[in-house]
Amino acid sequence: MKFALVTGGSRGIGRAVCLQLADMGYNILINYKANEKEANNTKILIEEKGLLAEIIQFDVADRAQVQTVLTAWIETNTDKTIEVLVNNAGIREDALMMWMKDEQWDNVLNTSLGGFFAVTRVVVNSMLMKKYGRIINIVSLSGLKGLPGQTNYSAAKAGVIGATKALAQEIGRKGITVNAVAPGFIKTDMTGDLNEAELKNIIPLKRFGLPEEVAHTVGFLASKGAAYITGEVISVNGGLYS
């Protein structure tokens, strides 16, 4: 039974990715940290499509918890295989660097960059044995160009971009592709505090993107049609930066 694991899959871009991959025939393993209600809502939406959905709770920033919980799921579900991994979980704690607190730096780096490492290290072993897999990392415009007030977030996402390119070279010979998708301003809870009316004026397409538009790109990279694409970063930003 083929599964796709989506970290931070309970809402926003994560939920849209879960639904897109379900439309492609994947059963979905929905990771969440705290919002069980929204994780269950995502589960219901997937099941309405006739696919299996399971929720799995762990904090991607907690390396020991990831190792324990995710390894236990893999060892218990020997009839199921994680064929697609989408590292989507991430947080923002914006501040100018001169005022940034240690915990704001650590929390963001540990979630986005540390979470990528902790989750991927566990999942990639089974992909190597199967000689097939798709790893897609959700990064950000911030990781490509840097944004003021986001030195922590920019550093974390830039780190994942570098890791994407390195890992693609390590495991490509085993039939596993590793790519990243870099959203710009997307309508989600994470961007709810931003001034959309002002910011859309700097975007060539004059609007914020939708989670589904990011999810369609993820779906393509997860497909067999993207078998010769690896180590790439695809921007979904309305032309804001290329």
C-alpha positions as CSV (number, residue, x, y, z in Angstrom):
1,M,0.0,0.0,0.0
2,K,1.5,3.3,-1.1
3,F,1.5,6.2,1.3
4,A,2.6,9.8,1.2
5,L,3.8,11.4,4.4
6,V,3.1,15.1,4.7
7,T,4.6,16.9,7.7
8,G,2.5,19.8,9.0
9,G,-0.4,18.3,7.0
10,S,-3.3,19.5,9.0
11,R,-4.0,22.8,7.3
12,G,-2.8,25.4,4.8
13,I,-0.4,24.2,2.2
14,G,0.0,20.9,4.0
15,R,-3.7,20.1,3.7
16,A,-3.8,21.1,0.1
17,V,-0.8,18.8,-0.6
18,C,-2.5,16.0,1.2
19,L,-5.6,16.4,-1.0
20,Q,-3.6,16.7,-4.2
21,L,-1.6,13.5,-3.5
22,A,-4.8,11.7,-2.6
23,D,-6.2,12.7,-6.0
24,M,-3.1,11.0,-7.4
25,G,-4.0,7.7,-5.7
26,Y,-1.8,8.0,-2.6
27,N,-3.0,7.0,0.8
28,I,-1.9,9.8,3.2
29,L,-0.1,9.9,6.5
30,I,-0.9,13.2,8.0
31,N,1.6,14.5,10.5
32,Y,0.7,17.2,13.0
33,K,2.2,18.7,16.1
34,A,-0.7,20.1,18.1
35,N,-3.9,20.8,16.1
36,E,-5.6,17.4,16.3
37,K,-9.0,18.8,15.2
38,E,-7.6,20.2,11.9
39,A,-5.6,17.0,11.3
40,N,-8.9,15.0,11.7
41,N,-10.6,17.4,9.3
42,T,-7.9,16.7,6.7
43,K,-8.3,13.0,7.3
44,I,-12.1,13.2,6.7
45,L,-11.5,15.1,3.4
46,I,-9.1,12.4,2.2
47,E,-11.4,9.6,3.2
48,E,-14.2,11.2,1.2
49,K,-12.0,10.7,-1.8
50,G,-12.0,6.9,-1.1
51,L,-8.4,6.8,0.1
52,L,-6.9,5.8,3.4
53,A,-5.7,8.5,5.8
54,E,-3.9,8.1,9.1
55,I,-2.8,10.8,11.4
56,I,0.6,10.7,13.2
57,Q,1.6,13.1,15.9
58,F,5.1,14.3,16.5
59,D,7.0,17.5,16.7
60,V,9.5,17.5,13.7
61,A,11.8,19.6,15.9
62,D,12.1,16.9,18.5
63,R,14.6,14.5,16.9
64,A,14.1,11.7,19.5
65,Q,10.3,11.9,19.1
66,V,10.5,11.7,15.4
67,Q,12.8,8.7,15.6
68,T,10.6,6.9,18.1
69,V,7.2,7.6,16.6
70,L,8.0,7.4,12.9
71,T,10.2,4.3,13.2
72,A,7.4,2.6,15.2
73,W,4.9,3.3,12.4
74,I,7.2,2.0,9.7
75,E,8.0,-1.2,11.7
76,T,4.4,-1.8,12.6
77,N,3.0,-1.3,9.2
78,T,5.0,-3.7,7.1
79,D,2.3,-3.8,4.4
80,K,2.6,-0.1,3.9
81,T,5.4,1.9,2.3
82,I,6.1,5.6,2.3
83,E,6.7,6.4,-1.4
84,V,6.5,10.2,-1.2
85,L,7.7,12.4,1.6
86,V,6.7,16.1,1.7
87,N,8.7,18.1,4.3
88,N,6.2,20.9,4.8
89,A,6.3,21.7,8.6
90,G,7.6,25.1,9.4
91,I,7.1,28.1,11.6
92,R,7.8,31.8,11.4
93,E,9.0,33.9,14.3
94,D,9.9,37.2,12.7
95,A,12.1,39.9,14.2
96,L,14.9,42.1,13.2
97,M,18.2,40.3,14.0
98,M,19.3,43.0,16.5
99,W,16.2,42.2,18.6
100,M,15.9,38.5,17.8
101,K,15.9,36.2,20.8
102,D,17.8,32.9,21.0
103,E,14.6,30.9,21.1
104,Q,13.2,32.6,18.0
105,W,16.4,31.6,16.1
106,D,16.4,28.1,17.6
107,N,12.7,27.4,17.2
108,V,12.6,28.3,13.5
109,L,15.9,26.5,12.6
110,N,15.0,23.4,14.6
111,T,11.6,23.1,12.9
112,S,12.4,23.7,9.3
113,L,16.0,22.6,8.9
114,G,16.2,20.2,11.9
115,G,12.8,18.7,11.0
116,F,13.9,18.0,7.4
117,F,16.9,16.1,8.8
118,A,15.1,14.2,11.4
119,V,12.2,13.0,9.3
120,T,14.1,12.4,6.0
121,R,16.8,10.4,7.8
122,V,14.1,7.9,9.0
123,V,12.1,7.7,5.8
124,V,14.9,7.5,3.2
125,N,16.1,4.1,4.4
126,S,12.9,2.4,3.2
127,M,13.1,4.3,0.0
128,L,16.6,3.1,-0.6
129,M,15.5,-0.5,-0.1
130,K,12.6,-0.1,-2.5
131,K,14.9,1.8,-5.0
132,Y,12.1,4.4,-5.5
133,G,11.0,7.5,-3.8
134,R,10.0,11.2,-4.1
135,I,11.2,13.7,-1.5
136,I,9.8,17.2,-1.8
137,N,10.8,20.0,0.5
138,I,8.6,23.1,1.0
139,V,11.0,26.0,1.2
140,S,10.3,29.7,0.6
141,L,11.0,32.8,-1.4
142,S,12.7,33.9,1.8
143,G,15.3,31.1,1.5
144,L,16.1,32.2,-2.1
145,K,16.4,36.0,-1.8
146,G,16.3,36.7,2.0
147,L,13.6,38.9,3.5
148,P,14.2,41.5,6.2
149,G,12.9,40.5,9.6
150,Q,13.4,36.8,8.7
151,T,17.1,36.0,9.1
152,N,16.1,32.9,11.0
153,Y,13.5,31.8,8.5
154,S,15.7,32.7,5.5
155,A,18.6,30.8,7.0
156,A,16.4,27.7,7.7
157,K,14.9,27.6,4.3
158,A,18.2,28.3,2.5
159,G,19.7,25.4,4.5
160,V,17.0,23.1,3.3
161,I,17.6,24.2,-0.3
162,G,21.3,23.3,0.1
163,A,20.4,20.0,1.7
164,T,18.0,19.3,-1.2
165,K,20.7,19.7,-3.7
166,A,23.2,17.6,-1.8
167,L,20.8,14.7,-1.0
168,A,19.7,14.6,-4.6
169,Q,23.3,13.7,-5.5
170,E,23.6,11.1,-2.8
171,I,20.6,9.0,-3.6
172,G,19.8,9.7,-7.3
173,R,21.3,6.4,-8.4
174,K,18.7,4.6,-6.3
175,G,15.8,6.0,-8.2
176,I,14.9,8.6,-5.6
177,T,14.4,12.3,-6.5
178,V,14.8,15.2,-4.1
179,N,13.4,18.6,-5.0
180,A,12.1,21.8,-3.4
181,V,9.1,24.0,-3.9
182,A,9.6,27.7,-2.9
183,P,6.2,29.5,-2.4
184,G,6.0,33.2,-2.4
185,F,3.1,34.9,-0.6
186,I,0.4,32.3,-0.3
187,K,-3.0,32.7,1.4
188,T,-2.6,30.7,4.6
189,D,-2.7,31.1,8.4
190,M,1.0,31.7,8.3
191,T,0.6,34.8,6.1
192,G,-2.5,36.1,7.8
193,D,-0.7,38.8,9.6
194,L,0.7,40.3,6.4
195,N,-0.7,43.3,4.5
196,E,-2.0,41.6,1.4
197,A,-3.4,44.8,-0.1
198,E,0.0,46.4,0.0
199,L,2.2,43.5,-0.8
200,K,0.2,42.3,-3.9
201,N,1.4,45.5,-5.6
202,I,4.9,44.2,-5.8
203,I,3.8,40.9,-7.3
204,P,3.6,40.8,-11.1
205,L,0.4,38.7,-11.0
206,K,-1.0,41.2,-8.5
207,R,-2.3,38.7,-6.0
208,F,-1.3,36.2,-3.3
209,G,-1.2,32.5,-4.4
210,L,-3.4,29.7,-3.2
211,P,-2.3,26.6,-1.3
212,E,-3.7,24.5,-4.2
213,E,-1.3,26.2,-6.6
214,V,1.6,25.1,-4.5
215,A,0.1,21.6,-4.1
216,H,-0.2,21.1,-7.9
217,T,3.5,21.7,-8.3
218,V,4.2,19.2,-5.5
219,G,2.0,16.7,-7.2
220,F,3.9,17.0,-10.4
221,L,7.3,16.5,-8.6
222,A,5.7,13.4,-6.9
223,S,4.6,11.9,-10.2
224,K,6.5,9.4,-12.4
225,G,6.5,12.1,-15.1
226,A,9.1,14.1,-13.0
227,A,11.5,11.1,-12.9
228,Y,14.3,13.1,-14.5
229,I,14.0,16.2,-12.3
230,T,16.1,16.2,-9.1
231,G,18.0,18.7,-7.1
232,E,15.8,21.5,-8.3
233,V,14.0,24.4,-6.6
234,I,10.7,25.5,-8.3
235,S,9.3,28.9,-7.4
236,V,5.6,29.4,-7.0
237,N,5.5,33.2,-6.4
238,G,3.6,35.0,-9.1
239,G,6.7,36.3,-10.7
240,L,8.0,38.1,-7.6
241,Y,11.5,36.6,-7.8
242,S,13.2,34.3,-10.2
